[in-house]
Amino acid sequence: MRPMRNVTLTIITTLVALLILSGCQTESQSEATPAKTACIELMQKMPVYYEDFEF
């Protein structure tokens, strides 16, 4: 039982270390290109419920 516990702790420690090192990378608004901004604006105009949506 002891070796299984050590393996489990090692895996958990490795996963936590990977999550901490990768972190959450966010993009500031100044890095957004005009094309990306236009795409975001168009997606925000899409209706939430699109059953009645027509092109």
Predicted model as a PDB file, atoms N, CA, C, CB and O in Angstrom, pLDDT in the B-factor column:
MODEL        1                                                                  
ATOM      1  N   MET A   1       0.823  -1.192   0.000  1.00 59.00           N  
ATOM      2  CA  MET A   1       0.000   0.000   0.000  1.00 59.00           C  
ATOM      3  C   MET A   1       0.867   1.256   0.000  1.00 59.00           C  
ATOM      4  CB  MET A   1      -0.936  -0.002   1.205  1.00 59.00           C  
ATOM      5  O   MET A   1       0.492   2.271  -0.586  1.00 59.00           O  
ATOM      6  N   ARG A   2       1.993   1.191   0.638  1.00 74.00           N  
ATOM      7  CA  ARG A   2       2.881   2.355   0.744  1.00 74.00           C  
ATOM      8  C   ARG A   2       3.407   2.811  -0.619  1.00 74.00           C  
ATOM      9  CB  ARG A   2       4.055   2.031   1.663  1.00 74.00           C  
ATOM     10  O   ARG A   2       3.399   4.015  -0.878  1.00 74.00           O  
ATOM     11  N   PRO A   3       3.867   1.911  -1.514  1.00 78.00           N  
ATOM     12  CA  PRO A   3       4.354   2.367  -2.821  1.00 78.00           C  
ATOM     13  C   PRO A   3       3.258   3.049  -3.645  1.00 78.00           C  
ATOM     14  CB  PRO A   3       4.922   1.190  -3.602  1.00 78.00           C  
ATOM     15  O   PRO A   3       3.529   4.007  -4.369  1.00 78.00           O  
ATOM     16  N   MET A   4       2.027   2.557  -3.536  1.00 86.00           N  
ATOM     17  CA  MET A   4       0.924   3.161  -4.276  1.00 86.00           C  
ATOM     18  C   MET A   4       0.693   4.592  -3.801  1.00 86.00           C  
ATOM     19  CB  MET A   4      -0.363   2.326  -4.115  1.00 86.00           C  
ATOM     20  O   MET A   4       0.413   5.482  -4.604  1.00 86.00           O  
ATOM     21  N   ARG A   5       0.811   4.806  -2.499  1.00 88.00           N  
ATOM     22  CA  ARG A   5       0.631   6.151  -1.937  1.00 88.00           C  
ATOM     23  C   ARG A   5       1.715   7.092  -2.455  1.00 88.00           C  
ATOM     24  CB  ARG A   5       0.657   6.105  -0.389  1.00 88.00           C  
ATOM     25  O   ARG A   5       1.427   8.242  -2.787  1.00 88.00           O  
ATOM     26  N   ASN A   6       2.949   6.622  -2.527  1.00 88.00           N  
ATOM     27  CA  ASN A   6       4.053   7.446  -3.024  1.00 88.00           C  
ATOM     28  C   ASN A   6       3.853   7.811  -4.490  1.00 88.00           C  
ATOM     29  CB  ASN A   6       5.387   6.714  -2.845  1.00 88.00           C  
ATOM     30  O   ASN A   6       4.130   8.942  -4.891  1.00 88.00           O  
ATOM     31  N   VAL A   7       3.376   6.869  -5.286  1.00 89.00           N  
ATOM     32  CA  VAL A   7       3.126   7.132  -6.703  1.00 89.00           C  
ATOM     33  C   VAL A   7       2.010   8.161  -6.857  1.00 89.00           C  
ATOM     34  CB  VAL A   7       2.761   5.826  -7.447  1.00 89.00           C  
ATOM     35  O   VAL A   7       2.109   9.075  -7.675  1.00 89.00           O  
ATOM     36  N   THR A   8       0.962   8.009  -6.075  1.00 90.00           N  
ATOM     37  CA  THR A   8      -0.160   8.942  -6.132  1.00 90.00           C  
ATOM     38  C   THR A   8       0.280  10.342  -5.738  1.00 90.00           C  
ATOM     39  CB  THR A   8      -1.296   8.472  -5.224  1.00 90.00           C  
ATOM     40  O   THR A   8      -0.071  11.312  -6.409  1.00 90.00           O  
ATOM     41  N   LEU A   9       1.043  10.459  -4.659  1.00 90.00           N  
ATOM     42  CA  LEU A   9       1.544  11.770  -4.232  1.00 90.00           C  
ATOM     43  C   LEU A   9       2.469  12.390  -5.275  1.00 90.00           C  
ATOM     44  CB  LEU A   9       2.279  11.644  -2.899  1.00 90.00           C  
ATOM     45  O   LEU A   9       2.436  13.601  -5.491  1.00 90.00           O  
ATOM     46  N   THR A  10       3.282  11.577  -5.913  1.00 91.00           N  
ATOM     47  CA  THR A  10       4.181  12.080  -6.955  1.00 91.00           C  
ATOM     48  C   THR A  10       3.397  12.614  -8.140  1.00 91.00           C  
ATOM     49  CB  THR A  10       5.141  10.980  -7.415  1.00 91.00           C  
ATOM     50  O   THR A  10       3.722  13.673  -8.677  1.00 91.00           O  
ATOM     51  N   ILE A  11       2.366  11.887  -8.552  1.00 92.00           N  
ATOM     52  CA  ILE A  11       1.541  12.327  -9.683  1.00 92.00           C  
ATOM     53  C   ILE A  11       0.807  13.615  -9.341  1.00 92.00           C  
ATOM     54  CB  ILE A  11       0.532  11.233 -10.080  1.00 92.00           C  
ATOM     55  O   ILE A  11       0.763  14.538 -10.155  1.00 92.00           O  
ATOM     56  N   ILE A  12       0.234  13.686  -8.150  1.00 92.00           N  
ATOM     57  CA  ILE A  12      -0.484  14.895  -7.739  1.00 92.00           C  
ATOM     58  C   ILE A  12       0.464  16.084  -7.665  1.00 92.00           C  
ATOM     59  CB  ILE A  12      -1.172  14.681  -6.380  1.00 92.00           C  
ATOM     60  O   ILE A  12       0.123  17.177  -8.119  1.00 92.00           O  
ATOM     61  N   THR A  13       1.639  15.885  -7.103  1.00 92.00           N  
ATOM     62  CA  THR A  13       2.625  16.969  -7.003  1.00 92.00           C  
ATOM     63  C   THR A  13       3.056  17.444  -8.382  1.00 92.00           C  
ATOM     64  CB  THR A  13       3.849  16.510  -6.202  1.00 92.00           C  
ATOM     65  O   THR A  13       3.205  18.645  -8.604  1.00 92.00           O  
ATOM     66  N   THR A  14       3.255  16.525  -9.301  1.00 91.00           N  
ATOM     67  CA  THR A  14       3.648  16.897 -10.663  1.00 91.00           C  
ATOM     68  C   THR A  14       2.551  17.694 -11.351  1.00 91.00           C  
ATOM     69  CB  THR A  14       3.980  15.651 -11.485  1.00 91.00           C  
ATOM     70  O   THR A  14       2.833  18.695 -12.009  1.00 91.00           O  
ATOM     71  N   LEU A  15       1.308  17.263 -11.206  1.00 90.00           N  
ATOM     72  CA  LEU A  15       0.195  17.977 -11.830  1.00 90.00           C  
ATOM     73  C   LEU A  15       0.034  19.377 -11.250  1.00 90.00           C  
ATOM     74  CB  LEU A  15      -1.101  17.191 -11.656  1.00 90.00           C  
ATOM     75  O   LEU A  15      -0.203  20.329 -11.994  1.00 90.00           O  
ATOM     76  N   VAL A  16       0.160  19.512  -9.943  1.00 88.00           N  
ATOM     77  CA  VAL A  16       0.053  20.831  -9.314  1.00 88.00           C  
ATOM     78  C   VAL A  16       1.184  21.738  -9.791  1.00 88.00           C  
ATOM     79  CB  VAL A  16       0.080  20.704  -7.774  1.00 88.00           C  
ATOM     80  O   VAL A  16       0.960  22.916 -10.072  1.00 88.00           O  
ATOM     81  N   ALA A  17       2.392  21.197  -9.881  1.00 84.00           N  
ATOM     82  CA  ALA A  17       3.527  21.995 -10.357  1.00 84.00           C  
ATOM     83  C   ALA A  17       3.315  22.454 -11.794  1.00 84.00           C  
ATOM     84  CB  ALA A  17       4.828  21.189 -10.253  1.00 84.00           C  
ATOM     85  O   ALA A  17       3.638  23.593 -12.131  1.00 84.00           O  
ATOM     86  N   LEU A  18       2.774  21.582 -12.648  1.00 84.00           N  
ATOM     87  CA  LEU A  18       2.510  21.961 -14.039  1.00 84.00           C  
ATOM     88  C   LEU A  18       1.453  23.056 -14.116  1.00 84.00           C  
ATOM     89  CB  LEU A  18       2.060  20.740 -14.851  1.00 84.00           C  
ATOM     90  O   LEU A  18       1.576  23.981 -14.919  1.00 84.00           O  
ATOM     91  N   LEU A  19       0.424  22.959 -13.294  1.00 82.00           N  
ATOM     92  CA  LEU A  19      -0.617  23.982 -13.299  1.00 82.00           C  
ATOM     93  C   LEU A  19      -0.081  25.323 -12.815  1.00 82.00           C  
ATOM     94  CB  LEU A  19      -1.791  23.546 -12.431  1.00 82.00           C  
ATOM     95  O   LEU A  19      -0.441  26.369 -13.355  1.00 82.00           O  
ATOM     96  N   ILE A  20       0.767  25.296 -11.811  1.00 82.00           N  
ATOM     97  CA  ILE A  20       1.335  26.538 -11.285  1.00 82.00           C  
ATOM     98  C   ILE A  20       2.277  27.164 -12.311  1.00 82.00           C  
ATOM     99  CB  ILE A  20       2.082  26.276  -9.958  1.00 82.00           C  
ATOM    100  O   ILE A  20       2.247  28.378 -12.514  1.00 82.00           O  
ATOM    101  N   LEU A  21       3.099  26.363 -12.950  1.00 77.00           N  
ATOM    102  CA  LEU A  21       4.058  26.888 -13.912  1.00 77.00           C  
ATOM    103  C   LEU A  21       3.394  27.401 -15.185  1.00 77.00           C  
ATOM    104  CB  LEU A  21       5.065  25.825 -14.261  1.00 77.00           C  
ATOM    105  O   LEU A  21       3.845  28.387 -15.767  1.00 77.00           O  
ATOM    106  N   SER A  22       2.329  26.740 -15.617  1.00 76.00           N  
ATOM    107  CA  SER A  22       1.664  27.187 -16.840  1.00 76.00           C  
ATOM    108  C   SER A  22       0.861  28.442 -16.568  1.00 76.00           C  
ATOM    109  CB  SER A  22       0.754  26.085 -17.405  1.00 76.00           C  
ATOM    110  O   SER A  22       0.869  29.366 -17.381  1.00 76.00           O  
ATOM    111  N   GLY A  23       0.169  28.495 -15.444  1.00 71.00           N  
ATOM    112  CA  GLY A  23      -0.593  29.681 -15.055  1.00 71.00           C  
ATOM    113  C   GLY A  23      -1.709  30.004 -16.020  1.00 71.00           C  
ATOM    114  O   GLY A  23      -1.923  29.303 -17.010  1.00 71.00           O  
ATOM    115  N   CYS A  24      -2.402  31.057 -15.722  1.00 62.00           N  
ATOM    116  CA  CYS A  24      -3.467  31.552 -16.584  1.00 62.00           C  
ATOM    117  C   CYS A  24      -2.948  32.772 -17.319  1.00 62.00           C  
ATOM    118  CB  CYS A  24      -4.752  31.891 -15.770  1.00 62.00           C  
ATOM    119  O   CYS A  24      -2.708  33.814 -16.709  1.00 62.00           O  
ATOM    120  N   GLN A  25      -2.778  32.650 -18.592  1.00 61.00           N  
ATOM    121  CA  GLN A  25      -2.268  33.763 -19.376  1.00 61.00           C  
ATOM    122  C   GLN A  25      -3.442  34.488 -20.003  1.00 61.00           C  
ATOM    123  CB  GLN A  25      -1.267  33.282 -20.460  1.00 61.00           C  
ATOM    124  O   GLN A  25      -4.221  33.908 -20.759  1.00 61.00           O  
ATOM    125  N   THR A  26      -3.552  35.757 -19.677  1.00 59.00           N  
ATOM    126  CA  THR A  26      -4.618  36.553 -20.253  1.00 59.00           C  
ATOM    127  C   THR A  26      -4.016  37.570 -21.200  1.00 59.00           C  
ATOM    128  CB  THR A  26      -5.451  37.246 -19.157  1.00 59.00           C  
ATOM    129  O   THR A  26      -2.862  37.973 -21.056  1.00 59.00           O  
ATOM    130  N   GLU A  27      -4.801  37.969 -22.150  1.00 54.00           N  
ATOM    131  CA  GLU A  27      -4.355  38.904 -23.168  1.00 54.00           C  
ATOM    132  C   GLU A  27      -4.947  40.272 -22.851  1.00 54.00           C  
ATOM    133  CB  GLU A  27      -4.766  38.425 -24.597  1.00 54.00           C  
ATOM    134  O   GLU A  27      -6.150  40.405 -22.624  1.00 54.00           O  
ATOM    135  N   SER A  28      -4.096  41.275 -22.838  1.00 56.00           N  
ATOM    136  CA  SER A  28      -4.614  42.604 -22.555  1.00 56.00           C  
ATOM    137  C   SER A  28      -5.316  43.153 -23.795  1.00 56.00           C  
ATOM    138  CB  SER A  28      -3.477  43.553 -22.103  1.00 56.00           C  
ATOM    139  O   SER A  28      -5.102  42.663 -24.903  1.00 56.00           O  
ATOM    140  N   GLN A  29      -6.139  44.152 -23.607  1.00 51.00           N  
ATOM    141  CA  GLN A  29      -6.900  44.724 -24.714  1.00 51.00           C  
ATOM    142  C   GLN A  29      -5.974  45.372 -25.742  1.00 51.00           C  
ATOM    143  CB  GLN A  29      -7.907  45.752 -24.191  1.00 51.00           C  
ATOM    144  O   GLN A  29      -6.317  45.419 -26.923  1.00 51.00           O  
ATOM    145  N   SER A  30      -4.816  45.870 -25.324  1.00 61.00           N  
ATOM    146  CA  SER A  30      -3.911  46.517 -26.271  1.00 61.00           C  
ATOM    147  C   SER A  30      -3.313  45.521 -27.263  1.00 61.00           C  
ATOM    148  CB  SER A  30      -2.798  47.230 -25.522  1.00 61.00           C  
ATOM    149  O   SER A  30      -2.869  45.920 -28.339  1.00 61.00           O  
ATOM    150  N   GLU A  31      -3.293  44.220 -26.914  1.00 70.00           N  
ATOM    151  CA  GLU A  31      -2.726  43.206 -27.803  1.00 70.00           C  
ATOM    152  C   GLU A  31      -3.735  42.697 -28.823  1.00 70.00           C  
ATOM    153  CB  GLU A  31      -2.197  42.046 -26.993  1.00 70.00           C  
ATOM    154  O   GLU A  31      -3.364  41.959 -29.736  1.00 70.00           O  
ATOM    155  N   ALA A  32      -5.004  43.075 -28.685  1.00 73.00           N  
ATOM    156  CA  ALA A  32      -6.029  42.604 -29.611  1.00 73.00           C  
ATOM    157  C   ALA A  32      -5.873  43.330 -30.954  1.00 73.00           C  
ATOM    158  CB  ALA A  32      -7.456  42.831 -29.019  1.00 73.00           C  
ATOM    159  O   ALA A  32      -5.774  44.556 -31.004  1.00 73.00           O  
ATOM    160  N   THR A  33      -5.854  42.555 -32.029  1.00 86.00           N  
ATOM    161  CA  THR A  33      -5.730  43.136 -33.358  1.00 86.00           C  
ATOM    162  C   THR A  33      -7.096  43.653 -33.802  1.00 86.00           C  
ATOM    163  CB  THR A  33      -5.172  42.097 -34.372  1.00 86.00           C  
ATOM    164  O   THR A  33      -8.116  43.249 -33.245  1.00 86.00           O  
ATOM    165  N   PRO A  34      -7.131  44.540 -34.795  1.00 87.00           N  
ATOM    166  CA  PRO A  34      -8.422  45.024 -35.290  1.00 87.00           C  
ATOM    167  C   PRO A  34      -9.319  43.897 -35.812  1.00 87.00           C  
ATOM    168  CB  PRO A  34      -8.198  46.042 -36.391  1.00 87.00           C  
ATOM    169  O   PRO A  34     -10.537  43.948 -35.645  1.00 87.00           O  
ATOM    170  N   ALA A  35      -8.726  42.891 -36.438  1.00 89.00           N  
ATOM    171  CA  ALA A  35      -9.518  41.765 -36.944  1.00 89.00           C  
ATOM    172  C   ALA A  35     -10.134  40.979 -35.791  1.00 89.00           C  
ATOM    173  CB  ALA A  35      -8.646  40.837 -37.815  1.00 89.00           C  
ATOM    174  O   ALA A  35     -11.285  40.551 -35.872  1.00 89.00           O  
ATOM    175  N   LYS A  36      -9.375  40.791 -34.728  1.00 87.00           N  
ATOM    176  CA  LYS A  36      -9.895  40.058 -33.578  1.00 87.00           C  
ATOM    177  C   LYS A  36     -10.996  40.860 -32.897  1.00 87.00           C  
ATOM    178  CB  LYS A  36      -8.766  39.739 -32.579  1.00 87.00           C  
ATOM    179  O   LYS A  36     -12.000  40.294 -32.464  1.00 87.00           O  
ATOM    180  N   THR A  37     -10.815  42.165 -32.801  1.00 88.00           N  
ATOM    181  CA  THR A  37     -11.832  43.025 -32.207  1.00 88.00           C  
ATOM    182  C   THR A  37     -13.119  42.973 -33.026  1.00 88.00           C  
ATOM    183  CB  THR A  37     -11.321  44.472 -32.103  1.00 88.00           C  
ATOM    184  O   THR A  37     -14.209  42.903 -32.459  1.00 88.00           O  
ATOM    185  N   ALA A  38     -13.002  43.008 -34.348  1.00 89.00           N  
ATOM    186  CA  ALA A  38     -14.177  42.934 -35.218  1.00 89.00           C  
ATOM    187  C   ALA A  38     -14.876  41.587 -35.067  1.00 89.00           C  
ATOM    188  CB  ALA A  38     -13.777  43.164 -36.685  1.00 89.00           C  
ATOM    189  O   ALA A  38     -16.106  41.524 -35.062  1.00 89.00           O  
ATOM    190  N   CYS A  39     -14.119  40.530 -34.948  1.00 89.00           N  
ATOM    191  CA  CYS A  39     -14.698  39.199 -34.770  1.00 89.00           C  
ATOM    192  C   CYS A  39     -15.455  39.122 -33.446  1.00 89.00           C  
ATOM    193  CB  CYS A  39     -13.597  38.117 -34.823  1.00 89.00           C  
ATOM    194  O   CYS A  39     -16.548  38.558 -33.389  1.00 89.00           O  
ATOM    195  N   ILE A  40     -14.891  39.674 -32.401  1.00 86.00           N  
ATOM    196  CA  ILE A  40     -15.553  39.668 -31.097  1.00 86.00           C  
ATOM    197  C   ILE A  40     -16.848  40.459 -31.163  1.00 86.00           C  
ATOM    198  CB  ILE A  40     -14.628  40.247 -30.012  1.00 86.00           C  
ATOM    199  O   ILE A  40     -17.863  40.035 -30.610  1.00 86.00           O  
ATOM    200  N   GLU A  41     -16.825  41.600 -31.830  1.00 90.00           N  
ATOM    201  CA  GLU A  41     -18.038  42.413 -31.945  1.00 90.00           C  
ATOM    202  C   GLU A  41     -19.130  41.686 -32.714  1.00 90.00           C  
ATOM    203  CB  GLU A  41     -17.723  43.740 -32.625  1.00 90.00           C  
ATOM    204  O   GLU A  41     -20.304  41.764 -32.352  1.00 90.00           O  
ATOM    205  N   LEU A  42     -18.748  40.976 -33.781  1.00 87.00           N  
ATOM    206  CA  LEU A  42     -19.734  40.221 -34.552  1.00 87.00           C  
ATOM    207  C   LEU A  42     -20.312  39.063 -33.735  1.00 87.00           C  
ATOM    208  CB  LEU A  42     -19.101  39.689 -35.842  1.00 87.00           C  
ATOM    209  O   LEU A  42     -21.511  38.793 -33.803  1.00 87.00           O  
ATOM    210  N   MET A  43     -19.469  38.387 -32.970  1.00 85.00           N  
ATOM    211  CA  MET A  43     -19.952  37.271 -32.161  1.00 85.00           C  
ATOM    212  C   MET A  43     -20.887  37.752 -31.055  1.00 85.00           C  
ATOM    213  CB  MET A  43     -18.774  36.506 -31.556  1.00 85.00           C  
ATOM    214  O   MET A  43     -21.799  37.030 -30.654  1.00 85.00           O  
ATOM    215  N   GLN A  44     -20.663  38.974 -30.560  1.00 86.00           N  
ATOM    216  CA  GLN A  44     -21.536  39.509 -29.522  1.00 86.00           C  
ATOM    217  C   GLN A  44     -22.911  39.860 -30.075  1.00 86.00           C  
ATOM    218  CB  GLN A  44     -20.903  40.737 -28.883  1.00 86.00           C  
ATOM    219  O   GLN A  44     -23.873  39.953 -29.313  1.00 86.00           O  
ATOM    220  N   LYS A  45     -23.023  40.056 -31.384  1.00 82.00           N  
ATOM    221  CA  LYS A  45     -24.311  40.367 -32.006  1.00 82.00           C  
ATOM    222  C   LYS A  45     -25.148  39.116 -32.268  1.00 82.00           C  
ATOM    223  CB  LYS A  45     -24.088  41.114 -33.309  1.00 82.00           C  
ATOM    224  O   LYS A  45     -26.337  39.219 -32.573  1.00 82.00           O  
ATOM    225  N   MET A  46     -24.540  37.941 -32.152  1.00 78.00           N  
ATOM    226  CA  MET A  46     -25.273  36.697 -32.373  1.00 78.00           C  
ATOM    227  C   MET A  46     -26.293  36.508 -31.258  1.00 78.00           C  
ATOM    228  CB  MET A  46     -24.305  35.486 -32.443  1.00 78.00           C  
ATOM    229  O   MET A  46     -25.987  36.759 -30.093  1.00 78.00           O  
ATOM    230  N   PRO A  47     -27.508  36.066 -31.601  1.00 74.00           N  
ATOM    231  CA  PRO A  47     -28.513  35.844 -30.563  1.00 74.00           C  
ATOM    232  C   PRO A  47     -28.146  34.639 -29.697  1.00 74.00           C  
ATOM    233  CB  PRO A  47     -29.899  35.641 -31.196  1.00 74.00           C  
ATOM    234  O   PRO A  47     -27.480  33.710 -30.156  1.00 74.00           O  
ATOM    235  N   VAL A  48     -28.584  34.667 -28.455  1.00 73.00           N  
ATOM    236  CA  VAL A  48     -28.298  33.572 -27.535  1.00 73.00           C  
ATOM    237  C   VAL A  48     -29.023  32.307 -28.001  1.00 73.00           C  
ATOM    238  CB  VAL A  48     -28.720  33.945 -26.087  1.00 73.00           C  
ATOM    239  O   VAL A  48     -28.444  31.221 -28.029  1.00 73.00           O  
ATOM    240  N   TYR A  49     -30.276  32.461 -28.361  1.00 75.00           N  
ATOM    241  CA  TYR A  49     -31.050  31.330 -28.857  1.00 75.00           C  
ATOM    242  C   TYR A  49     -31.180  31.488 -30.362  1.00 75.00           C  
ATOM    243  CB  TYR A  49     -32.456  31.244 -28.169  1.00 75.00           C  
ATOM    244  O   TYR A  49     -31.804  32.438 -30.835  1.00 75.00           O  
ATOM    245  N   TYR A  50     -30.612  30.589 -31.099  1.00 72.00           N  
ATOM    246  CA  TYR A  50     -30.520  30.764 -32.549  1.00 72.00           C  
ATOM    247  C   TYR A  50     -31.486  29.890 -33.343  1.00 72.00           C  
ATOM    248  CB  TYR A  50     -29.126  30.477 -32.995  1.00 72.00           C  
ATOM    249  O   TYR A  50     -31.248  29.634 -34.524  1.00 72.00           O  
ATOM    250  N   GLU A  51     -32.566  29.431 -32.724  1.00 76.00           N  
ATOM    251  CA  GLU A  51     -33.529  28.630 -33.480  1.00 76.00           C  
ATOM    252  C   GLU A  51     -34.178  29.451 -34.597  1.00 76.00           C  
ATOM    253  CB  GLU A  51     -34.609  28.072 -32.541  1.00 76.00           C  
ATOM    254  O   GLU A  51     -34.401  28.949 -35.698  1.00 76.00           O  
ATOM    255  N   ASP A  52     -34.481  30.730 -34.299  1.00 71.00           N  
ATOM    256  CA  ASP A  52     -35.152  31.577 -35.272  1.00 71.00           C  
ATOM    257  C   ASP A  52     -34.183  32.449 -36.067  1.00 71.00           C  
ATOM    258  CB  ASP A  52     -36.160  32.449 -34.576  1.00 71.00           C  
ATOM    259  O   ASP A  52     -34.607  33.366 -36.769  1.00 71.00           O  
ATOM    260  N   PHE A  53     -32.901  32.172 -35.963  1.00 69.00           N  
ATOM    261  CA  PHE A  53     -31.893  32.986 -36.665  1.00 69.00           C  
ATOM    262  C   PHE A  53     -31.930  32.717 -38.155  1.00 69.00           C  
ATOM    263  CB  PHE A  53     -30.483  32.702 -36.117  1.00 69.00           C  
ATOM    264  O   PHE A  53     -31.995  31.566 -38.586  1.00 69.00           O  
ATOM    265  N   GLU A  54     -31.890  33.789 -38.947  1.00 71.00           N  
ATOM    266  CA  GLU A  54     -31.844  33.672 -40.418  1.00 71.00           C  
ATOM    267  C   GLU A  54     -30.674  34.471 -40.945  1.00 71.00           C  
ATOM    268  CB  GLU A  54     -33.172  34.163 -41.070  1.00 71.00           C  
ATOM    269  O   GLU A  54     -30.340  35.538 -40.431  1.00 71.00           O  
ATOM    270  N   PHE A  55     -30.062  33.934 -41.977  1.00 66.00           N  
ATOM    271  CA  PHE A  55     -28.940  34.661 -42.599  1.00 66.00           C  
ATOM    272  C   PHE A  55     -29.491  35.713 -43.533  1.00 66.00           C  
ATOM    273  CB  PHE A  55     -27.992  33.696 -43.368  1.00 66.00           C  
ATOM    274  O   PHE A  55     -28.724  36.442 -44.162  1.00 66.00           O  
TER     275      PHE A  55                                                      
ENDMDL                                                                          
END                                                                             
